[in-house]
Amino acid sequence: MRTADSTARRRPDGTPHRVAVWGTGNVGRPSVRAVVADPDLELAAVIVSDPAKDGRDAADLCGLDAATGVLATRDPSVVLGGDAYGRIDAVVYAATGDTRPDAAVDDIVACLDAGADVVSTSVYPLIHPGTTPDGLRDRVDTACRAGDASVWVSGIDPGFLADLLAPVLLATCVSARRVEIRETFNYATYHAPHAVKELVGFGMPMDSPPPMLWPSVPTMVWGGVLRVLAEILGVELDDVDEHIERRPLERTIELPIGTFEAGTQGAFRLVVRGLVDGEPVIVIDHVTRIDDECAPDWPYAPERSMGCHQVIVTGDPDVTLTVEAGDADGDRNVGGIALSAGRIVHAIPAVADAPAGIITAADLPLVTGRGLLQP
C-alpha cells in the first residue's frame, strides 16, 4: 500500500513488511540475513531452485545461528498466491539474471502482478526506465500498474557508488570537473565459476571476447546508473561511449574454482563514459583480474588488497573515497556482494512508498540504517 509519508518504515497498520527472498546464492544468502536483521521487515518466505534446499530452514541455507521457522520452497506460485504464506509485501529477487534474463524477467513480472514490490540486483536494463528497452519497459510497467507495485534494481556497482555516495561526496567539494566510479577487484575468490569463466571470460582464449565484454553490453549494464547520476547532478550528457581492453595471463594459475592457463584472459578493463562537449565528466571504470601479476600498469586497490570500490572526484579539491568490505575471513568479493544485498533490502519500506513503476534511487528518500545498530 502506497502512503503519503515517505519516511514511514512500517506498514500503515504498524506491522513489518512481509518479505520473500527469491534465491539463496551469492546475493540471496546475505539478503536473508539482512531481512532478519531489519526490525521493520519480516522474513515470510524463501524461494529456491535446488531440490537439495527444498524444505530446509532459511537459517541453515544462509548462515544464521538461530532457526527462522521459514522453510524454503521451490514453488513461487504458492508464495505469491496469498493463501499458504499470507500477504507478501515485497520480494528480494536474488536469482541470477545474467545467464537467464528472460526467465528472470518472467519471475519479476509474476511478483509485480501479484502486488509485491520487487528489489533486485539481477536485471540491469531495469536500473533506469529511460534505458530500458521499449518492449521490456511496457511489459514491466503493465505489471506494476496491475499490482500497484514498484521495482527497483540496484546494488553496489552498478548501484549506490554512483547514485548515493558520488552525489554526497560531490556536495562536499567547492567545485568539480569529473567524477569517476571505479571498481578494482581480483575474482580469484568469487564463488561463481560459471560467471567468472563464461560470462566475464577469465581463462577464455584471447580471440573469443566473453558476453560481458561484447560491444554495447557494458553500456547496457552501467548506462542506467550513469544516467541516474547525471540526473541527480543536473548534468545533460551529449553522448555515452565505452572502451574495453583485455590482457592475457603470463603464467598458469591454480585456484579453487579451476585452472587458468597462460595465454588466456587474465585481466580486463572496461570504461563507460558520459560526455559533455566531448569531455568525459562521469566515468565508470572497472579493472578486474584473476591474477594480481596480470596488467601491472593498471590501477590496483590500496595496499594491493583483493578489491575495493572508489569514488574519485577531480576538482577543488581532488578527493577519493574508498570502500572496502570483507566477510569474517576478509574476503572482499563476499563483502562487496553483502553490501549490494543490504542496499536493496533495507530500502524496501521506501520502495513501498514510491510510485508504482520502474523507479531509481532518485525516487527514494535517504535510506539509513535505522534499527540495524544493535549493541
N, C-alpha and C positions, 0 to 999 in steps of 0.2 A: 504494500500500500504506500502510495506517494504522499508525503506530507509537506506542508509549507515550511516546516522547521528543518533547515539543512544541518543543524547542529545536533539533532536528535540521534542518539546512539542505539536506542532500542525501538521496538515496535510501539505504535501508539498505545497499546494496552500495557506497556511496561515489561513485556516479556522479551527474552533474547530472540534474535533472528535465528531461525532453524536452517541449518546449512548441511548440504550434502557435498561430499568431496568425491569427484569422479576421477579415479586413478590413484594408485599408490606407488608411483615410480619416483624418479628424482625430485619432481616438483610436488607430487601428491603427498609424500611422507611428511615433509615439513609443513605442508598445508593443513594436514590433520592436526599436527601439534599446535599450529597457530590458532586454529579454531578452538581447540580445547583450552588454550591459554587465555583467550579473549573473553572477558566476563559478559560481553554483550552479544556473544554468539553461542549457539548450542549445536553440537555435532549430532545430526539427526540420521545420517546415512553415509555409507561409503560404498562406492560402486567400483568393481574390479572386473578384469577380463580373464585373469589367470584362474583356472579351476582349482589350483592349489591354494588360492587365497579365499575362495568362497567359504563363507560361514565362520571365518576367523575374526576375533575381536580386533578392532582398529588399532588398539594399543600394541598388539602382537605384530602388526604389519608396519607400524610407524615409529617404533622406538619409545613408546611411553611406558612408564613404570607401572601405572595403575590401569586396570581394565576400564574400558569406557562403557561396556554394555552394548555397544553398537557393533553388530556383526556385518561383515562385508557381504555384498550380494553381487551376482553377475547380471541381474535383471533390472536395468534402469527404468523400464516401464512400470515396475511395481513401486519404485521410489517416487516417480513423477506422477503416479496415478492418484495419490492422495488418500488412499484407504489404509493400507498396511502401515505406512510410515507417517501418516498425518500430513499437515501442511509443510511444504518445503519452500522457504522464502528465497533461498539463493543456492546456486551450485558453483563450487570451485571446480572449473573444468581443467584438470591437470593431465588428461590423457594426451599423448603426443599428437601434434598436427603436422609435423614435418614429413612423415612418411605416409600419412593417411589423411590428407587435407579434406577430401570430400566427406569422409566418414566423420571427421571432427566437426565440420560444419553441420552435418545432419544431427549430430548429438546436441550441439549448442542450440540449433533451431528447435529441437524437441523440448529442451529445457525452457526456452523462452515461450513457446506455445503453451506450456503447462503453467505459465505465470511465475516462473522462478527467474530472478535476476541471475546473470552469469558474470563471473570474473574469471579470467583465464590468462595464461601466458602462451597459448598454443597456436592461435590463428592470426598471424601478423597482419594480413590485409584488413583486419578489423580495428587496428590501432587508431586510425583516423578515418571517419566516413568519407572525407574528400579524396582519399587514396584507395578506397575500397572499390573493386570492380563493380560496374553497374548491376550486373545480374546478382552477384552476391549481396550487395547492399540492399537491393529491392527485396530479396528473399528474407534477409535478417530483419529489415525494417517491418515487413509484414508480420513476422513472428512476434516482434516486440510490441506492435500495436495490438495483436490478438491477445497477448498475455499481459499487457500493461507492464512490460518488463524492460530492463536495460542490460546491455552487455558492455563490459569494459575489459580490454586486452592491454596488459602492461607487464611489468617485471622490473628488472634492473637495467638491462640494456639489450634490446630497446625497452625503455621504461623510465624509472624515476631519476636516473642520472641526468637525463635530458629534460624531463617535464617537471621535476621538483628541485633537485639540487642545483642545476645550472642557473635557473632564474633567480634563486635565492642568493647564490654566490655573486652573480652579476649585480644584484641590488646592493651589494656591499662595496662595489667599485666606484671610483669617481667617474670613469668612462671606460668604454671597451670597444675594441675593433674586431675581435674574433673570439669565438668560444668553441672549444673542442671537447668532445666526449670520447675518451679513449679507454678501450679495454685491452689489457695486456695479460695473456694467460698462456700457461702450459697445460695442455689437455692430457698429460700422461696419467692423471688420476681421475679423469672424467668417466663416470660409471655408465657409459652408454656406447659400447663398442660399435654398434651399427652406425650411430650418428658420427662418431669420431672417424670411422674409416670410410663409410659410403656417402655420408651427407656432406661433410667438410673435407674429406679426401686425404686424410693422413694415411700414408702407405700406398696411395694410388700412383700409377705412372704419371710422370710429368706431362705426357701428351694427352691425358684424359682429365680435363677440369671437372671437379665434382659439382653436384647440383647447387650447393650453396654459393658457388663462385661463377655460375653461369651469368652471362651478361643480363642485366636488369634485375636479377634476383636480390643483390644487396640493396638496391633502391626499393624493391618491393618490401623487404624486411624492415629497413630503417627509415624509409622515406616518410612513413606516417609519423613517427616520433619527431623526426626533423621538422615536419610541418607543424606539429603541436608546439614545439619550442619556438618556432618562428612566430606563430600567432600569439603566444604568451608574451613575447618580447616586442610585438608590434613591427616585425620586420617582414617586408614583402620581397620574397625571393624571385629573382629573374629566371633562375634555372637550377636544376639539380644534376650533378654528374657523379660518376663513380670511377674508381681506379682500383685495379686488382693486380697483385704481384704474388708469385709463388716461388718458393725456394726448395731445392732437393736436400735430403739428408746426405751428409757426408760420411755417415757410418751407420751400420745396422744396430738397432737397439731392441732389447727385450723388455717388455712391460707386462703387467698383469693382464692387460686387455689384448695382448698379442705381440707379434714380431713385426717390426717396421724396417724394411730393407733400405740399405744405402741406395741413393739414386731416386727413391720415391719421394713424394711430397713430405717435407718435414716442417714447413712453415708457410703461412700465407699472411698477407696484409691486404685488407680491403678498406677503402676510404670512400665515404659518401659525403659530398659537399653541397651545401646550399650557397648559391652565388648571388651577389648583388654587384651590378656593373662589372661582371667578370671576376670579381674577387671573392674568395671563399670566406664567408662570415660565420657559418655554422658548419662544423665538420664532425663527422662520425668516423673514428679511426680504430680499427681492430687489428691488433698484432697477436697472432696465435701460432704457437709452436707445439710440437710433440717432443722436441729435444732442445734444451737451452743452448746447445752449441750451434744450432742452426740459425742463420741470419743474424750474426753478431752485431751487424751495423744497425739493426732496427732497435727501437726502444725496448727496454726491459722494465719490469716492475721494480720499485725501490728495493735495494739490497738483494736483487735477483731472486725475489720470492717467486712462488709458483703463479702468482697473479694478483691483479688489482684492477680497480676502476678509477678513472680520474676525470675531473672537470678542469680544463685548462683555459684560463682567460688571458688573452693578450690585451693589455690596455693600461690604465692608470689606476692601480698598479697592475703588473703581471701577477697572477695568482694561480696556484694549483691546489685543488682539493683531491686527496687520495683516499679511497675507500677500500679497506682490506677486510675480508670476512673469512673466518675459518671455523670448522667444527671443533669438537673436543680434541681431535688429533691434528688440528692445524690445516686441514685440507681446504684450500682456497676455492676449489671447484664446488665442493659441497656447501661451503659457507655462502658463496655467491648465489647458488640456487635457493638456499633458505631465505636470503634477502628478497628474492623475487616472489617467493610464496608469501612472506609476511606482508609485502607491499599490497598484494591484491586481496588477501584475506581480511586484513584489518580495515580495509576500505569498504567492506560490504555494507555497513549501515549508511555510508554516504552514497554509495551506488543505489541503494534502495530509495533514497530521496531524490535522485536525479531524474530528469525527464526520460520517458520511455524512448528507447532507440540505442544507436551506437554512440557511446559517449567517450570523451577523452579526459585526461587529468584536468584540463581547463574547465570542465563542467563540475568539478568536485571542490568542496572546501578543503582546507588543510586537514589532512588526516594525521592525528597524533597517536601516541602510544598510551592513550588513556586506559588505565586499569591493568596495564601489562607489567608494570614495575611492582614486583611482589617480594618484599623483604623475606 
